[in-house]
Amino acid sequence: MQFLDSLNVYTFRDPKEFAPDIFEKLTSDGYNFKCLGDITNDSGSTTLLFLKQSAGYFTVNPNPHDGLGALHYAQKMNFKIYSTLDFSKLDYGDHGPHFRGWYVVLGK
């Protein structure tokens, strides 16, 4: 798979629905978004970011266990980050704890 300069990958929860303002801004800047399942079943969406196979990563309501890995990586690598995450409160839902909000990181 070649590096996809404009592709932001998400595992689920379409950014067009969950973050329409940033979706509109980034698509007007030439980025596009695709669900991981439409690309591959052989890796995770953050793996594509770590291996520089995608331009970025998007997620909604990440859990504190493995949902923040791309954000930490992006901070360390000085990637562009857009976020509405609220770290002041940990919420609990049907799938366990999570932080409310979304984030997108852009490596390119």
DSSP file (Angstrom, degrees, kcal/mol; ACC not computed):
  #  RESIDUE AA STRUCTURE BP1 BP2  ACC     N-H-->O    O-->H-N    N-H-->O    O-->H-N    TCO  KAPPA ALPHA  PHI   PSI    X-CA   Y-CA   Z-CA
    1    1 A M              0   0    0      0, 0.0     2,-0.1     0, 0.0     3,-0.1   0.000 360.0 360.0 360.0 131.6    0.0    0.0    0.0
    2    2 A Q        -     0   0    0      1,-0.1     2,-0.3    51,-0.0    50,-0.0  -0.431 360.0 -86.7 -82.1 161.1    1.4    3.4   -0.9
    3    3 A F        -     0   0    0     -2,-0.1     2,-0.9     1,-0.1    50,-0.2  -0.524  39.1-144.5 -66.6 130.2    1.4    6.4    1.4
    4    4 A L    >   -     0   0    0     49,-0.5     3,-1.4    -2,-0.3    51,-0.7  -0.816  10.9-165.0-104.0  95.6   -2.0    8.1    0.9
    5    5 A D  T 3  S+     0   0    0     -2,-0.9    -1,-0.2     1,-0.3   103,-0.1   0.706  84.8  30.1 -56.9 -26.5   -1.2   11.8    1.3
    6    6 A S  T 3  S+     0   0    0     -3,-0.1    26,-3.2    25,-0.1     2,-0.5   0.391  92.5 110.0-116.6   4.3   -4.8   13.0    1.7
    7    7 A L  E <   -a   32   0A   0     -3,-1.4    48,-2.4    24,-0.2    49,-1.4  -0.722  41.4-170.9 -94.2 125.1   -6.5   10.0    3.3
    8    8 A N  E     -ab  33  56A   0     24,-2.8    26,-2.1    -2,-0.5     2,-0.4  -0.953  17.1-149.4-107.5 128.2   -7.7   10.2    6.9
    9    9 A V  E     -ab  34  57A   0     47,-2.0    49,-2.1    -2,-0.5     2,-0.3  -0.774  15.6-177.9-104.2 141.5   -8.8    6.8    8.3
   10   10 A Y  E     -ab  35  58A   0     24,-1.8    26,-2.7    -2,-0.4    49,-0.1  -0.978  23.9-146.0-133.1 150.8  -11.5    6.1   10.9
   11   11 A T  S    S-     0   0    0     47,-0.5    26,-0.3    -2,-0.3     2,-0.3   0.876  78.6 -26.7 -83.0 -40.3  -12.6    2.8   12.3
   12   12 A F  S    S+     0   0    0      1,-0.2    -1,-0.3    24,-0.1    48,-0.2  -0.935 102.7  68.0-160.7 175.9  -16.3    3.7   12.8
   13   13 A R  S    S-     0   0    0     -2,-0.3    -1,-0.2    -3,-0.1    -2,-0.1   0.967  77.8-116.7  63.1  91.9  -18.4    6.8   13.3
   14   14 A D    >>  -     0   0    0      1,-0.1     4,-2.2    -3,-0.1     3,-1.2  -0.324  11.5-141.6 -59.0 125.0  -18.3    8.9   10.1
   15   15 A P  H 3> S+     0   0    0      0, 0.0     4,-2.4     0, 0.0     8,-0.3   0.770  99.6  67.3 -62.6 -24.7  -16.6   12.3   10.7
   16   16 A K  H 34 S+     0   0    0      1,-0.2     8,-0.1     2,-0.2    -2,-0.1   0.856 112.2  32.8 -61.8 -33.3  -19.2   13.9    8.3
   17   17 A E  H <4 S+     0   0    0     -3,-1.2    -1,-0.2     2,-0.1    -3,-0.0   0.861 127.6  36.7 -88.3 -41.5  -21.8   13.1   10.9
   18   18 A F  H  < S+     0   0    0     -4,-2.2    -2,-0.2     1,-0.2    -1,-0.1   0.674 133.5  19.4 -92.2 -19.0  -19.9   13.4   14.2
   19   19 A A     X  +     0   0    0     -4,-2.4     4,-2.4    -5,-0.3    -1,-0.2  -0.394  68.7 162.4-146.0  62.4  -17.7   16.4   13.3
   20   20 A P  H  > S+     0   0    0      0, 0.0     4,-2.5     0, 0.0     5,-0.2   0.815  72.4  55.3 -60.1 -34.3  -19.2   18.2   10.4
   21   21 A D  H  > S+     0   0    0      2,-0.2     4,-2.2     1,-0.2     5,-0.1   0.947 114.0  38.4 -65.6 -48.0  -17.3   21.5   10.8
   22   22 A I  H  > S+     0   0    0     -3,-0.2     4,-2.9     2,-0.2     5,-0.3   0.858 114.2  56.7 -72.4 -33.0  -13.8   19.9   10.7
   23   23 A F  H  X S+     0   0    0     -4,-2.4     4,-2.5    -8,-0.3     5,-0.2   0.947 110.0  44.9 -58.6 -48.2  -14.9   17.4    8.0
   24   24 A E  H  X S+     0   0    0     -4,-2.5     4,-2.0    -5,-0.2    -2,-0.2   0.918 114.3  48.9 -63.2 -44.3  -15.9   20.3    5.8
   25   25 A K  H  X S+     0   0    0     -4,-2.2     4,-1.1     1,-0.2    -2,-0.2   0.947 115.1  42.9 -61.3 -49.1  -12.7   22.3    6.5
   26   26 A L  H  <>S+     0   0    0     -4,-2.9     5,-2.7     1,-0.2    -2,-0.2   0.871 113.3  50.7 -70.7 -36.5  -10.4   19.3    5.9
   27   27 A T  H ><5S+     0   0    0     -4,-2.5     3,-1.2    -5,-0.3    -1,-0.2   0.875 109.4  51.7 -68.4 -33.8  -12.2   18.1    2.8
   28   28 A S  H 3<5S+     0   0    0     -4,-2.0    -1,-0.2    -5,-0.2    -2,-0.2   0.763 105.9  56.3 -70.6 -22.7  -12.1   21.7    1.4
   29   29 A D  T 3<5S-     0   0    0     -4,-1.1    -1,-0.2    -5,-0.2    -2,-0.2   0.413 130.8 -96.0 -85.0   0.8   -8.3   21.6    2.1
   30   30 A G  T < 5S+     0   0    0     -3,-1.2    -3,-0.2     1,-0.3     2,-0.2   0.446  83.7 127.2 101.9   0.9   -8.0   18.4   -0.1
   31   31 A Y      < -     0   0    0     -5,-2.7    -1,-0.3    -6,-0.1     2,-0.3  -0.529  37.8-163.2 -85.0 157.3   -8.2   15.7    2.6
   32   32 A N  E     -a    7   0A   0    -26,-3.2   -24,-2.8    -2,-0.2     2,-0.4  -0.934   8.8-136.9-135.4 164.5  -10.6   12.8    2.4
   33   33 A F  E     +a    8   0A   0     -2,-0.3     2,-0.3   -26,-0.2   -24,-0.2  -0.944  18.8 178.4-124.9 140.4  -11.9   10.3    4.9
   34   34 A K  E     -a    9   0A   0    -26,-2.1   -24,-1.8    -2,-0.4     2,-0.2  -0.999  31.4-114.8-142.2 142.9  -12.5    6.6    4.5
   35   35 A C  E >   -a   10   0A   0     -2,-0.3     3,-1.8   -26,-0.2     4,-0.4  -0.537  29.6-122.8 -72.7 140.4  -13.7    3.9    6.9
   36   36 A L  G >> S+     0   0    0    -26,-2.7     4,-2.6     1,-0.3     3,-2.2   0.872 109.9  61.1 -52.0 -43.0  -11.0    1.3    7.6
   37   37 A G  G 34 S+     0   0    0    -26,-0.3    -1,-0.3     1,-0.3   -26,-0.1   0.717  99.3  56.7 -61.3 -21.4  -13.2   -1.6    6.4
   38   38 A D  G <4 S+     0   0    0     -3,-1.8    -1,-0.3     1,-0.1    -2,-0.2   0.559 116.5  35.8 -83.3  -9.0  -13.3    0.1    2.9
   39   39 A I  T <4 S-     0   0    0     -3,-2.2     2,-0.3    -4,-0.4    -2,-0.2   0.812 125.9 -22.2-108.2 -52.1   -9.5    0.0    2.8
   40   40 A T     <  -     0   0    0     -4,-2.6    -1,-0.4     3,-0.1    -2,-0.0  -0.991  26.4-156.4-159.3 156.7   -8.2   -3.2    4.5
   41   41 A N  S    S+     0   0    0     -2,-0.3    -4,-0.1    -3,-0.1    -1,-0.1   0.213  86.6  80.8-114.2   7.9   -9.1   -5.9    7.0
   42   42 A D  S    S+     0   0    0      2,-0.0     2,-0.3     1,-0.0    -1,-0.1   0.462  97.9  16.3 -97.9  -3.1   -5.5   -6.6    7.6
   43   43 A S  S    S-     0   0    0     -7,-0.1     2,-0.2    -3,-0.0    -3,-0.1  -0.963  78.1 -96.7-156.7 172.3   -4.6   -3.8   10.0
   44   44 A G     >  -     0   0    0     -2,-0.3     4,-1.5     1,-0.1    -2,-0.0  -0.524  35.4-112.9 -91.6 164.1   -6.0   -1.2   12.4
   45   45 A S  H  > S+     0   0    0      1,-0.2     4,-1.2     2,-0.2   -36,-0.2   0.859 117.7  49.8 -67.6 -35.7   -6.6    2.4   11.5
   46   46 A T  H  > S+     0   0    0      1,-0.2     4,-2.8     2,-0.2    -1,-0.2   0.853 104.6  59.7 -71.2 -31.6   -4.0    3.6   13.9
   47   47 A T  H  > S+     0   0    0      1,-0.2     4,-2.3     2,-0.2    -2,-0.2   0.906 101.6  53.7 -59.9 -41.3   -1.5    1.1   12.5
   48   48 A L  H  <>S+     0   0    0     -4,-1.5     5,-3.4     1,-0.2     6,-0.9   0.881 110.7  47.2 -60.7 -37.6   -1.9    2.8    9.1
   49   49 A L  H ><5S+     0   0    0     -4,-1.2     3,-1.6     4,-0.2    -2,-0.2   0.944 111.5  49.2 -67.1 -48.4   -1.0    6.1   10.7
   50   50 A F  H 3<5S+     0   0    0     -4,-2.8    -2,-0.2     1,-0.3    -1,-0.2   0.843 113.5  47.0 -60.9 -34.3    2.0    4.7   12.6
   51   51 A L  T 3<5S-     0   0    0     -4,-2.3    -1,-0.3    -5,-0.2    -2,-0.2   0.330 114.4-117.1 -89.9   7.0    3.3    3.1    9.4
   52   52 A K  T < 5S+     0   0    0     -3,-1.6    -3,-0.2    -5,-0.1    -2,-0.1   0.850  78.2 128.0  59.5  36.7    2.7    6.3    7.4
   53   53 A Q      < +     0   0    0     -5,-3.4   -49,-0.5    -6,-0.2     2,-0.3   0.423  69.8  37.4 -99.2  -2.5    0.2    4.6    5.2
   54   54 A S  S    S-     0   0    0     -6,-0.9   -46,-0.2    -5,-0.2   -49,-0.1  -0.963  76.0-127.9-141.9 160.5   -2.4    7.3    5.8
   55   55 A A  S    S-     0   0    0    -48,-2.4    52,-3.5   -51,-0.7    53,-1.0   0.731  83.1 -23.1 -80.0 -22.6   -2.3   11.0    6.2
   56   56 A G  E     -bC   8 106A   0    -49,-1.4   -47,-2.0    50,-0.3     2,-0.3  -0.947  54.9-116.9-170.1-172.7   -4.3   11.0    9.4
   57   57 A Y  E     -bC   9 105A   0     48,-1.6    48,-2.2    -2,-0.3     2,-0.4  -0.995  15.6-163.8-148.3 142.1   -6.7    9.4   11.8
   58   58 A F  E     +bC  10 104A   0    -49,-2.1   -47,-0.5    -2,-0.3     2,-0.3  -0.987  14.1 165.8-130.8 139.5  -10.1   10.3   13.2
   59   59 A T  E     - C   0 103A   0     44,-2.1    44,-2.1    -2,-0.4     2,-0.4  -0.990  21.9-143.9-150.0 158.5  -12.0    9.0   16.2
   60   60 A V  E    S- C   0 102A   0     -2,-0.3    42,-0.3    42,-0.2    40,-0.1  -0.965  77.5  -5.8-123.8 138.0  -15.0    9.8   18.4
   61   61 A N  S    S-     0   0    0     40,-4.1    -1,-0.2    -2,-0.4    39,-0.2   0.909  82.5-157.2  48.0  58.5  -15.3    9.3   22.2
   62   62 A P        -     0   0    0      0, 0.0    37,-2.7     0, 0.0    -1,-0.1  -0.297  10.9-122.4 -68.1 148.2  -12.0    7.4   22.6
   63   63 A N     >  -     0   0    0     35,-0.2     4,-1.3     1,-0.1     5,-0.2  -0.555  18.9-121.3 -84.9 157.6  -11.5    5.1   25.5
   64   64 A P  T  4 S+     0   0    0      0, 0.0    -1,-0.1     0, 0.0    34,-0.1   0.609 103.1  62.3 -75.7 -10.0   -8.6    5.8   27.9
   65   65 A H  T  4 S-     0   0    0     32,-0.2    33,-0.0     1,-0.1     0, 0.0   0.959 132.0 -16.7 -82.4 -54.6   -7.0    2.3   27.3
   66   66 A D  T >4 S+     0   0    0      2,-0.1     3,-0.6     3,-0.0     4,-0.3   0.355 114.3  87.8-133.4   3.7   -6.2    2.3   23.6
   67   67 A G  T 3< S+     0   0    0     -4,-1.3     4,-0.2     1,-0.2     3,-0.1   0.538  88.1  52.0 -83.6  -5.9   -8.2    5.2   22.1
   68   68 A L  T 3> S+     0   0    0     -5,-0.2     4,-2.5     1,-0.1     5,-0.2   0.393  76.0  99.6-110.7   2.7   -5.6    7.8   22.7
   69   69 A G  H <> S+     0   0    0     -3,-0.6     4,-2.4     1,-0.2     5,-0.2   0.900  84.9  47.6 -56.9 -45.6   -2.6    6.2   21.1
   70   70 A A  H  > S+     0   0    0     -4,-0.3     4,-2.5     1,-0.2    -1,-0.2   0.866 111.2  52.4 -65.8 -35.3   -2.8    8.1   17.9
   71   71 A L  H  > S+     0   0    0      2,-0.2     4,-2.3     1,-0.2    -2,-0.2   0.934 111.1  45.5 -66.2 -45.9   -3.2   11.4   19.8
   72   72 A H  H  X S+     0   0    0     -4,-2.5     4,-2.3     2,-0.2    -2,-0.2   0.915 113.9  49.9 -62.8 -42.9   -0.1   10.8   21.9
   73   73 A Y  H  X S+     0   0    0     -4,-2.4     4,-2.3    -5,-0.2    -2,-0.2   0.918 110.4  50.5 -60.5 -44.8    1.8    9.8   18.8
   74   74 A A  H  <>S+     0   0    0     -4,-2.5     5,-2.7     1,-0.2     4,-0.5   0.889 109.4  50.8 -63.0 -40.3    0.7   12.9   17.0
   75   75 A Q  H ><5S+     0   0    0     -4,-2.3     3,-0.9     1,-0.2    -1,-0.2   0.929 112.3  46.5 -62.3 -44.7    1.7   15.1   19.9
   76   76 A K  H 3<5S+     0   0    0     -4,-2.3    -2,-0.2     1,-0.2    -1,-0.2   0.861 115.8  45.2 -65.5 -36.5    5.2   13.5   20.0
   77   77 A M  T 3<5S-     0   0    0     -4,-2.3    -1,-0.2    -5,-0.2    -2,-0.2   0.391 111.2-119.3 -90.0   2.9    5.6   13.8   16.2
   78   78 A N  T < 5 +     0   0    0     -3,-0.9    -3,-0.2    -4,-0.5    -4,-0.1   0.864  53.9 165.9  59.4  39.3    4.3   17.4   16.1
   79   79 A F      < -     0   0    0     -5,-2.7     2,-0.3    -6,-0.1    28,-0.2  -0.394  47.1 -93.5 -75.8 160.3    1.4   16.5   13.8
   80   80 A K  E     -D  106   0A   0     26,-1.8    26,-2.8    -2,-0.1     2,-0.4  -0.628  48.2-164.9 -72.8 132.0   -1.5   18.9   13.3
   81   81 A I  E     -D  105   0A   0     -2,-0.3     2,-0.4    24,-0.2    24,-0.2  -0.984  17.2-175.2-127.9 131.2   -4.3   18.1   15.8
   82   82 A Y  E     +D  104   0A   0     22,-2.6    22,-2.6    -2,-0.4     2,-0.3  -0.983  24.2 161.3-118.1 136.0   -7.9   19.1   15.9
   83   83 A S  E     -D  103   0A   0     -2,-0.4    20,-0.2    20,-0.2    18,-0.0  -0.997  42.1-175.4-158.2 146.6   -9.9   18.1   18.9
   84   84 A T        +     0   0    0     18,-2.7    19,-0.1    -2,-0.3    -1,-0.1   0.102  46.3 144.4-120.5  16.4  -13.0   18.7   21.0
   85   85 A L        -     0   0    0     17,-0.6     2,-0.6    16,-0.2    16,-0.2  -0.258  40.2-150.5 -61.1 141.3  -12.0   16.1   23.7
   86   86 A D    >   +     0   0    0     14,-1.9     3,-0.7     3,-0.1    14,-0.5  -0.922  17.3 176.7-114.3 103.0  -12.9   16.9   27.3
   87   87 A F  T 3   +     0   0    0     -2,-0.6    -1,-0.1     1,-0.2     3,-0.1   0.442  65.1  85.0 -85.4   0.7  -10.3   15.3   29.6
   88   88 A S  T 3  S+     0   0    0      1,-0.2     2,-0.4     2,-0.0    -1,-0.2   0.679  96.4  33.3 -76.7 -15.7  -12.0   16.8   32.7
   89   89 A K    <   -     0   0    0     -3,-0.7     2,-0.6    11,-0.1    11,-0.5  -0.981  66.8-147.7-146.3 129.5  -14.5   14.0   33.0
   90   90 A L        -     0   0    0     -2,-0.4     2,-0.2     9,-0.1     9,-0.2  -0.856  23.6-156.3 -93.3 120.9  -14.4   10.3   32.2
   91   91 A D  E     -E   98   0B   0      7,-2.7     7,-2.5    -2,-0.6     2,-0.4  -0.618   3.8-143.3 -95.8 157.9  -17.8    9.0   31.1
   92   92 A Y  E     +E   97   0B   0      5,-0.2     2,-0.2    -2,-0.2    -2,-0.0  -0.985  28.3 157.7-123.7 130.0  -19.0    5.5   31.3
   93   93 A G  E >   -E   96   0B   0      3,-2.1     3,-1.8    -2,-0.4     0, 0.0  -0.582  59.1 -65.6-132.9-165.1  -21.2    3.9   28.6
   94   94 A D  T 3  S+     0   0    0      1,-0.3    -2,-0.0    -2,-0.2     0, 0.0   0.772 132.6  43.6 -59.8 -28.2  -22.2    0.5   27.3
   95   95 A H  T 3  S-     0   0    0      1,-0.4    -1,-0.3     0, 0.0   -32,-0.0   0.114 121.0 -99.5-107.5  20.3  -18.7   -0.2   26.1
   96   96 A G  E <  S-E   93   0B   0     -3,-1.8    -3,-2.1     2,-0.0    -1,-0.4  -0.539  70.3  -9.0  99.0-164.1  -16.8    1.1   29.2
   97   97 A P  E     +E   92   0B   0      0, 0.0     2,-0.3     0, 0.0    -5,-0.2  -0.352  64.2 159.6 -74.5 150.3  -15.1    4.4   30.0
   98   98 A H  E     -E   91   0B   0     -7,-2.5    -7,-2.7   -35,-0.2     2,-0.4  -0.984  38.4-115.1-160.7 160.4  -14.5    7.0   27.4
   99   99 A F        -     0   0    0    -37,-2.7     2,-0.2    -2,-0.3    -9,-0.1  -0.867  38.3-117.5 -99.4 136.9  -13.8   10.7   26.9
  100  100 A R  S    S+     0   0    0    -11,-0.5   -14,-1.9   -14,-0.5     2,-0.2  -0.483  73.0  38.4 -75.0 142.2  -16.4   12.8   25.2
  101  101 A G  S    S-     0   0    0    -16,-0.2   -40,-4.1    -2,-0.2     2,-0.3  -0.662  75.6 -94.0 118.1-171.4  -15.5   14.5   21.9
  102  102 A W  E     -C   60   0A   0    -42,-0.3   -18,-2.7    -2,-0.2   -17,-0.6  -0.901  23.1-161.4-137.3 164.6  -13.5   13.7   18.8
  103  103 A Y  E     -CD  59  83A   0    -44,-2.1   -44,-2.1    -2,-0.3     2,-0.4  -0.990   3.4-167.4-147.6 150.7  -10.0   14.2   17.5
  104  104 A V  E     -CD  58  82A   0    -22,-2.6   -22,-2.6    -2,-0.3     2,-0.4  -0.999   8.8-161.9-132.3 136.6   -8.3   14.1   14.1
  105  105 A V  E     -CD  57  81A   0    -48,-2.2   -48,-1.6    -2,-0.4     2,-0.5  -0.941   3.4-156.2-118.8 143.1   -4.6   14.1   13.6
  106  106 A L  E     +CD  56  80A   0    -26,-2.8   -26,-1.8    -2,-0.4   -50,-0.3  -0.959  14.6 177.9-122.9 115.2   -2.8   15.0   10.4
  107  107 A G              0   0    0    -52,-3.5   -51,-0.2    -2,-0.5    -1,-0.1   0.679 360.0 360.0 -85.9 -19.6    0.7   13.6    9.7
  108  108 A K              0   0    0    -53,-1.0    -1,-0.1  -103,-0.1   -52,-0.1   0.310 360.0 360.0-132.6 360.0    0.9   15.2    6.3
